[in-house]
Amino acid sequence: MATVKTVERNIDNYLIPYFGNTLINEIYLSQLDQFRQQLAAREKEDGNRTLSNARINNIL
């Protein structure tokens, strides 16, 4: 059940805000690359990244 909640949270907090109502088959690799770069660029106030590579992979 925790996995379902994680997937729902990823969709609600990351995927929908970025891709909106875009159909999955209309998302291009370049868009995924941009999304990944955006996630990797997020930083805390101290300059450290907010998301690890493993977390970004989980979101994708």
Summary of the structure (lengths in Angstrom):
residues: 60
radius of gyration: 12.4
end to end distance: 19.1
largest distance: 38.0
contacts: 113
relative contact order: 0.13
helix: 68%
strand: 3%
